[in-house]
C-alpha cells in the first residue's frame, strides 16, 4: 500500500466538499418543490394581469387597449374552475393618435373539463359595453 500523496488528499477533500454542496442544493430544491407535490395542479388565489392588445385590419394599426386587472381564481372540489377580475383600461386610436378616458373593465369566467365561458363588461361614458365568449379547448 502506497502512502497517500498530497494531491490525492486534496482531490478527496475537494470531492467531499463538492458532494456536500450538491446534497445541500438538492435538499433545498426538494424542500422548495414539496408544496407543489402535495398540492393539486390548480392554483387558487389572487393575481394581477396586465394586457395590451391591438387591432390591425388589413395589416394597418387602428386601435389598441391596455388593461391592468386584479382578480381571483380558483377551482371547486367538483372541478369547476372560476375567476373574477376587474380594473382600469384605456384605449388608443390611431385616427386621433391619443389615449381615451380611463374606463373600468370586469370579467367573470368559468371552465369545466374542456369547456369554458366568460362574460365581460367595460364602462363607456355613461353606458356599459357587454361581451361574452364560450368555447371548447382540445389538447393534443
C-alpha positions in Angstrom: 0.0 0.0 0.0 1.4 3.3 -1.0 1.2 6.4 1.2 -1.3 9.0 0.2 0.2 11.8 -1.8 -0.8 15.4 -1.1 -2.6 15.7 -4.5 -4.9 12.7 -3.7 -5.7 14.1 -0.3 -6.6 17.5 -1.8 -8.8 15.8 -4.5 -10.6 13.7 -1.8 -11.3 16.9 0.2 -12.5 18.7 -2.9 -14.7 15.8 -3.9 -16.3 15.6 -0.4 -16.9 19.4 -0.3 -18.4 19.2 -3.8 -20.6 16.3 -2.7 -21.8 18.2 0.4 -22.6 21.3 -1.7 -24.6 19.2 -4.2 -26.5 17.4 -1.5 -27.4 20.7 0.2 -28.6 22.2 -3.1 -30.6 19.1 -3.8 -32.2 19.2 -0.4 -33.1 22.9 -0.8 -34.6 22.2 -4.2 -36.7 19.3 -2.8 -38.0 21.3 0.1 -38.9 24.2 -2.2 -40.8 21.8 -4.6 -42.6 19.9 -1.9 -45.6 22.2 -1.6 -46.2 21.7 -5.4 -46.0 17.9 -5.0 -48.5 17.9 -2.1 -51.0 20.3 -3.6 -53.2 19.9 -6.6 -52.3 21.1 -10.1 -54.5 24.1 -9.9 -53.5 27.3 -8.1 -56.2 29.3 -6.3 -55.7 32.8 -5.3 -55.3 36.4 -6.3 -53.5 37.6 -9.4 -52.6 40.7 -11.4 -52.9 40.6 -15.2 -51.5 43.4 -17.5 -52.5 43.1 -21.1 -52.0 45.1 -24.2 -54.0 44.4 -27.4 -54.2 46.0 -30.8 -56.4 45.9 -33.9 -54.8 45.6 -37.3 -57.4 45.3 -40.1 -55.7 44.9 -43.5 -52.4 44.9 -41.7 -52.6 48.6 -40.5 -52.9 49.6 -36.9 -56.2 51.3 -36.0 -56.6 51.0 -32.2 -55.4 49.3 -29.0 -56.1 48.9 -25.4 -54.1 48.5 -22.2 -55.8 46.7 -19.2 -54.5 46.3 -15.7 -56.8 44.0 -13.7 -56.7 42.4 -10.3 -58.5 39.1 -9.9 -59.1 35.9 -8.0 -59.2 32.4 -9.5 -59.9 29.0 -8.0 -61.5 25.6 -8.5 -64.3 23.9 -6.7 -64.0 20.3 -5.4 -66.1 19.2 -8.3 -63.5 20.5 -10.8 -65.3 23.7 -11.9 -62.7 26.5 -12.4 -63.7 30.1 -11.9 -62.3 33.6 -12.0 -63.4 37.2 -11.4 -61.3 40.2 -12.2 -61.5 44.0 -12.8 -59.5 47.1 -13.2 -58.8 50.2 -15.3 -58.5 50.1 -19.1 -57.6 52.7 -21.6 -58.0 52.8 -25.4 -55.7 54.3 -28.0 -56.9 55.2 -31.5 -54.7 55.9 -34.5 -57.1 58.4 -36.1 -56.7 60.9 -33.2 -53.3 59.4 -32.0 -54.3 59.8 -28.4 -55.5 57.8 -25.5 -59.1 57.9 -24.4 -60.5 58.2 -20.9 -59.7 55.6 -18.3 -62.6 53.2 -18.0 -63.3 50.1 -15.9 -63.4 46.6 -17.2 -64.5 43.4 -15.4 -64.6 39.7 -16.2 -66.4 36.7 -14.8 -65.5 33.3 -16.2 -65.5 29.6 -15.6 -64.4 26.3 -17.0 -65.2 22.6 -16.7 -63.2 19.9 -18.3 -62.5 21.3 -21.8 -65.4 23.8 -21.9 -65.1 27.5 -20.8 -67.0 30.7 -20.9 -66.6 34.3 -20.0 -68.7 37.5 -19.6 -67.1 40.9 -19.6 -68.2 44.5 -19.3 -66.5 47.8 -19.8 -67.7 51.2 -19.0 -68.1 53.6 -21.9 -69.1 57.2 -20.9 -72.4 56.5 -19.2 -73.0 53.1 -20.7 -71.6 49.5 -20.3 -70.5 47.5 -23.3 -71.0 43.8 -22.7 -69.2 40.9 -24.2 -69.3 37.1 -23.9 -67.4 34.1 -25.2 -67.6 30.4 -24.9 -65.5 27.6 -26.3 -64.0 24.1 -26.2 -60.3 23.6 -25.8 -58.8 20.4 -27.3 -55.3 19.5 -26.0 -53.1 17.2 -28.2 
